[in-house]
Amino acid sequence: MHYIESFRDGERISEVYLCKSKSSATTKAGKEYENVILTDKTGQIDSKIWDPNSGGIGDFDALDYVAVTGQVTSFNGALQFKIDRIRRADEGEYVMEDYIPCSRFDIEEMYSQLMQYVKSIKNTYISALLKAFFVDDKEFIKKFKTVAAGKSVHHGFSGGLLEHSLSVTRMCDKIADNYDFLNRDLLVACGMLHDCGKVRELAEFPKNDYTDEGNFLGHIVMGYEMVTQKINEIDGFPELLKAEIGHCILSHHRELEYGSPKKPAIAEALALAFADDCDAKMETMREALEAKDTNDWLGYNRWIDSNIKRTVV
């Protein structure tokens, strides 16, 4: 794989990339051409098809994987790619992980670890609820394993929702061990379920953008609806437990200004909110530190709300 970050002026490239966008334009002389953004997991490059009607230009659309041949050039101090030939790539010509950001952990191993927490639940009603999501609902499972936890802030990569949910669940388990007045089953289950609405809020890669439903409602409301629907399908599910789980989902951002319709009113909801915020902040810090290979101060990070620096070991 010839990654975009390694492109050099004058290189001749023949490779498969993801077409991020495609649009028609016209030169000052009135000649039509195509603007194309090609991307892989290392970056993107502005690309041009100067003769869209030539024999080497096949049919393709935005978000297609495309096989391209062309020349890397320099324009106004930036690299640009002149496309001579392009076609929609066939399945088997590319590996998705080369083109989209992915979790650094193995997806199936993470899911196996999450399932161990499902099996550890003693409350029969909570156990049935978790199995309804993580064992029986195949469509949910597929999306839960692949969507991001956020578009750009934290865990903004394929598998990010699973990675974040597992991390929050681990912390909830440890918090329950530390504070004996907490209901472990309730807290751990809500750690697994707190962001379940993101399977509907965010489109899968390569799009990774908010759905119409996500923009209108948001993952907290959608997650509450999804959990409530599953609970209503379980005979005899206690009403108080239903309300407690729903409250944890609705209050897991802790503050009204952060999008939670309710502030935490029970200990498990407060613990969940702290675990969620901790994991989001720590992943944000990790990503910021990895983005720059320096031990100097990295500047102000608005998500951490501080000027940040790498620890020198």
C-alpha positions as CSV (number, residue, x, y, z in Angstrom):
1,M,0.0,0.0,0.0
2,H,1.4,3.4,-1.1
3,Y,0.0,5.7,1.7
4,I,-0.8,9.3,0.9
5,E,1.4,10.6,3.7
6,S,4.4,9.3,1.8
7,F,3.6,11.0,-1.6
8,R,6.4,13.0,-3.1
9,D,6.3,15.5,-6.0
10,G,6.9,13.8,-9.3
11,E,5.9,10.3,-8.2
12,R,3.8,8.1,-10.5
13,I,1.2,6.3,-8.5
14,S,-1.1,3.3,-9.3
15,E,-3.1,2.3,-6.2
16,V,-6.6,2.0,-4.6
17,Y,-7.9,4.8,-2.4
18,L,-11.2,5.9,-0.9
19,C,-13.0,8.7,-2.8
20,K,-14.0,11.1,-0.1
21,S,-15.7,13.5,-2.4
22,K,-16.3,14.3,-6.1
23,S,-17.6,17.4,-7.8
24,S,-17.6,19.0,-11.2
25,A,-16.0,22.4,-11.9
26,T,-15.1,24.6,-14.9
27,T,-11.8,26.3,-15.7
28,K,-11.6,30.0,-16.5
29,A,-11.4,28.9,-20.2
30,G,-14.7,27.1,-19.8
31,K,-13.3,23.6,-19.8
32,E,-15.0,21.1,-17.5
33,Y,-13.0,19.0,-15.0
34,E,-13.6,17.0,-11.8
35,N,-12.4,17.8,-8.3
36,V,-11.8,14.6,-6.3
37,I,-10.5,14.1,-2.8
38,L,-8.7,10.8,-2.3
39,T,-8.0,9.5,1.2
40,D,-6.6,6.7,3.2
41,K,-5.9,6.3,6.9
42,T,-2.8,8.5,6.7
43,G,-4.4,11.5,5.1
44,Q,-6.0,12.9,1.9
45,I,-5.0,14.7,-1.3
46,D,-6.7,17.1,-3.6
47,S,-7.0,15.4,-7.0
48,K,-8.0,16.5,-10.5
49,I,-9.4,14.8,-13.5
50,W,-8.6,17.3,-16.2
51,D,-10.3,15.3,-19.0
52,P,-13.4,13.6,-17.6
53,N,-14.4,12.2,-21.0
54,S,-11.2,10.3,-21.8
55,G,-11.3,6.6,-22.2
56,G,-9.5,5.9,-18.9
57,I,-12.1,7.5,-16.7
58,G,-14.7,5.0,-15.4
59,D,-17.9,5.5,-13.4
60,F,-17.5,6.1,-9.6
61,D,-19.1,8.1,-6.8
62,A,-18.1,9.6,-3.5
63,L,-17.4,7.0,-0.8
64,D,-16.4,4.4,-3.5
65,Y,-13.0,2.6,-3.3
66,V,-11.3,3.6,-6.6
67,A,-8.3,2.2,-8.4
68,V,-6.3,5.2,-9.8
69,T,-3.3,5.9,-11.8
70,G,-1.7,9.3,-12.0
71,Q,1.0,11.8,-11.2
72,V,1.8,13.6,-7.9
73,T,2.4,17.3,-8.7
74,S,3.0,20.5,-6.6
75,F,0.6,23.4,-6.9
76,N,0.8,26.6,-4.8
77,G,3.1,24.8,-2.3
78,A,0.8,21.8,-1.8
79,L,0.8,18.4,-3.3
80,Q,-1.9,17.6,-5.8
81,F,-2.7,14.4,-7.7
82,K,-3.4,14.4,-11.5
83,I,-5.7,11.4,-12.2
84,D,-5.1,9.8,-15.6
85,R,-7.1,6.6,-15.1
86,I,-9.8,5.8,-12.5
87,R,-12.4,3.1,-11.9
88,R,-14.5,1.7,-9.1
89,A,-12.3,-0.9,-7.3
90,D,-13.5,-4.5,-7.1
91,E,-14.1,-6.2,-3.8
92,G,-10.8,-8.0,-2.8
93,E,-8.6,-5.2,-4.3
94,Y,-8.5,-3.3,-1.0
95,V,-8.5,-3.9,2.8
96,M,-10.8,-1.5,4.6
97,E,-8.3,-1.0,7.5
98,D,-5.9,0.8,5.1
99,Y,-8.4,3.5,4.5
100,I,-10.3,4.2,7.7
101,P,-9.0,4.8,11.2
102,C,-9.5,1.6,13.3
103,S,-9.1,0.7,17.0
104,R,-5.6,-0.5,17.9
105,F,-7.2,-3.4,19.7
106,D,-8.7,-6.6,18.2
107,I,-12.4,-6.2,17.8
108,E,-13.4,-9.8,18.5
109,E,-11.1,-9.9,21.6
110,M,-12.7,-6.7,23.0
111,Y,-16.2,-8.1,22.3
112,S,-15.3,-11.4,24.1
113,Q,-14.1,-9.4,27.1
114,L,-17.4,-7.4,27.1
115,M,-19.3,-10.7,27.0
116,Q,-17.5,-11.9,30.2
117,Y,-19.1,-8.9,31.9
118,V,-22.5,-9.9,30.5
119,K,-22.1,-13.4,31.9
120,S,-21.1,-12.0,35.3
121,I,-24.5,-10.3,35.9
122,K,-26.5,-12.0,38.6
123,N,-29.8,-10.1,38.3
124,T,-31.9,-12.2,35.9
125,Y,-33.8,-9.2,34.5
126,I,-30.6,-7.2,33.8
127,S,-29.0,-10.3,32.4
128,A,-31.9,-10.8,30.0
129,L,-31.7,-7.1,28.9
130,L,-28.0,-7.4,28.1
131,K,-28.5,-10.6,26.2
132,A,-31.2,-9.0,24.2
133,F,-28.6,-6.5,23.0
134,F,-25.3,-8.3,22.9
135,V,-26.4,-11.8,22.1
136,D,-29.7,-11.8,20.2
137,D,-29.7,-8.5,18.2
138,K,-27.3,-9.2,15.3
139,E,-27.8,-5.9,13.6
140,F,-27.0,-4.0,16.8
141,I,-23.9,-6.2,17.4
142,K,-22.6,-5.5,13.9
143,K,-22.9,-1.8,14.2
144,F,-21.7,-1.8,17.9
145,K,-18.5,-3.4,16.7
146,T,-17.8,-1.0,13.9
147,V,-19.1,2.5,14.5
148,A,-17.1,5.2,16.2
149,A,-17.8,6.6,19.7
150,G,-17.6,10.1,18.3
151,K,-17.2,11.9,14.9
152,S,-14.0,13.6,15.9
153,V,-13.7,14.2,19.6
154,H,-12.7,10.8,21.2
155,H,-12.6,7.3,19.9
156,G,-13.4,8.6,16.4
157,F,-12.5,5.4,14.6
158,S,-14.0,2.1,13.6
159,G,-14.5,0.0,16.7
160,G,-14.4,3.2,18.9
161,L,-17.8,2.6,20.4
162,L,-16.9,-0.9,21.5
163,E,-13.5,0.2,22.8
164,H,-15.0,3.1,24.8
165,S,-17.9,1.0,26.1
166,L,-15.6,-1.8,27.3
167,S,-13.2,0.7,29.0
168,V,-16.2,2.4,30.8
169,T,-17.5,-1.0,31.8
170,R,-14.1,-1.9,33.3
171,M,-14.0,1.3,35.3
172,C,-17.6,0.7,36.5
173,D,-16.7,-2.7,37.7
174,K,-13.7,-1.3,39.7
175,I,-15.7,1.5,41.1
176,A,-18.3,-1.0,42.3
177,D,-15.6,-3.0,44.0
178,N,-14.4,0.2,45.8
179,Y,-17.8,1.4,47.0
180,D,-19.8,-1.4,48.6
181,F,-23.1,0.6,48.6
182,L,-23.2,0.5,44.8
183,N,-25.4,-2.0,42.9
184,R,-22.7,-3.6,40.7
185,D,-25.1,-5.3,38.3
186,L,-26.9,-2.0,37.6
187,L,-23.7,0.0,37.2
188,V,-21.8,-2.5,35.0
189,A,-24.8,-3.0,32.8
190,C,-25.2,0.7,32.3
191,G,-21.5,1.0,31.5
192,M,-22.1,-1.4,28.6
193,L,-25.4,0.3,27.5
194,H,-24.8,4.0,28.1
195,D,-23.8,4.9,24.5
196,C,-25.9,2.2,22.7
197,G,-27.8,5.0,20.9
198,K,-24.6,5.8,18.9
199,V,-25.3,2.9,16.6
200,R,-28.2,5.1,15.3
201,E,-26.6,8.5,15.9
202,L,-23.5,7.8,13.7
203,A,-23.3,6.3,10.3
204,E,-20.8,3.5,9.8
205,F,-17.4,4.1,8.1
206,P,-16.4,5.4,5.6
207,K,-19.1,8.0,6.0
208,N,-18.8,8.4,9.8
209,D,-21.2,11.4,10.1
210,Y,-24.3,12.2,12.1
211,T,-27.5,10.6,10.7
212,D,-30.6,12.8,10.4
213,E,-32.0,11.0,13.4
214,G,-28.8,11.6,15.3
215,N,-28.8,15.3,14.5
216,F,-32.5,15.6,15.5
217,L,-32.5,13.4,18.7
218,G,-29.0,12.6,19.8
219,H,-27.7,9.3,21.2
220,I,-28.8,9.9,24.8
221,V,-32.5,10.1,23.9
222,M,-32.2,7.3,21.3
223,G,-30.3,5.1,23.7
224,Y,-33.0,5.6,26.3
225,E,-35.7,4.6,23.7
226,M,-33.7,1.5,22.6
227,V,-33.2,0.3,26.2
228,T,-36.8,1.0,27.1
229,Q,-38.0,-1.0,24.1
230,K,-35.9,-4.0,25.0
231,I,-37.1,-3.9,28.6
232,N,-40.7,-3.8,27.6
233,E,-40.2,-7.1,25.8
234,I,-39.0,-8.8,29.0
235,D,-41.9,-10.2,31.0
236,G,-42.1,-9.0,34.6
237,F,-39.3,-6.5,34.4
238,P,-39.5,-4.5,37.6
239,E,-40.7,-0.9,37.0
240,L,-38.3,0.6,39.5
241,L,-35.3,-1.1,38.0
242,K,-36.5,0.0,34.5
243,A,-36.6,3.6,35.8
244,E,-33.1,3.3,37.4
245,I,-31.5,2.0,34.2
246,G,-33.3,4.7,32.1
247,H,-32.1,7.4,34.5
248,C,-28.5,6.2,34.2
249,I,-28.7,6.4,30.4
250,L,-30.4,9.9,30.5
251,S,-28.0,11.4,33.0
252,H,-24.6,9.9,31.9
253,H,-23.3,13.3,30.6
254,R,-23.9,14.5,34.2
255,E,-24.7,18.2,33.4
256,L,-27.7,19.6,31.5
257,E,-25.4,21.8,29.4
258,Y,-23.6,18.7,28.2
259,G,-26.7,17.2,26.8
260,S,-28.2,15.1,29.6
261,P,-31.9,15.6,30.1
262,K,-31.4,14.7,33.8
263,K,-28.6,15.1,36.3
264,P,-27.5,12.0,38.3
265,A,-29.8,11.3,41.2
266,I,-28.6,7.9,42.2
267,A,-25.1,6.8,43.1
268,E,-24.8,4.4,40.1
269,A,-25.7,7.2,37.7
270,L,-23.0,9.5,39.2
271,A,-20.4,6.8,39.0
272,L,-21.3,6.0,35.4
273,A,-21.0,9.7,34.5
274,F,-17.6,10.0,36.0
275,A,-16.4,6.8,34.3
276,D,-17.7,8.0,30.9
277,D,-16.1,11.4,31.3
278,C,-12.8,9.9,32.5
279,D,-12.4,7.5,29.6
280,A,-13.4,10.2,27.0
281,K,-10.9,12.7,28.5
282,M,-8.1,10.1,28.7
283,E,-8.6,9.0,25.1
284,T,-8.6,12.7,24.0
285,M,-5.3,13.2,25.8
286,R,-3.8,10.0,24.3
287,E,-4.8,11.1,20.8
288,A,-3.5,14.6,21.3
289,L,-0.1,13.3,22.5
290,E,0.2,10.8,19.7
291,A,-0.5,13.5,17.1
292,K,2.7,15.4,17.8
293,D,6.1,13.7,18.4
294,T,7.6,16.2,20.8
295,N,8.2,16.7,24.5
296,D,7.4,20.4,24.3
297,W,4.2,21.9,25.4
298,L,1.5,21.1,22.8
299,G,-0.7,24.1,23.4
300,Y,-4.2,24.6,24.6
301,N,-6.6,21.7,24.1
302,R,-10.2,22.8,24.3
303,W,-11.5,19.4,25.2
304,I,-9.1,19.1,28.1
305,D,-9.4,22.8,28.8
306,S,-5.7,23.1,29.4
307,N,-2.3,23.6,27.8
308,I,-1.0,20.0,27.7
309,K,2.4,18.3,27.7
310,R,3.8,14.8,27.4
311,T,5.3,13.3,30.5
312,V,9.0,12.7,30.1
313,V,9.9,9.2,31.5
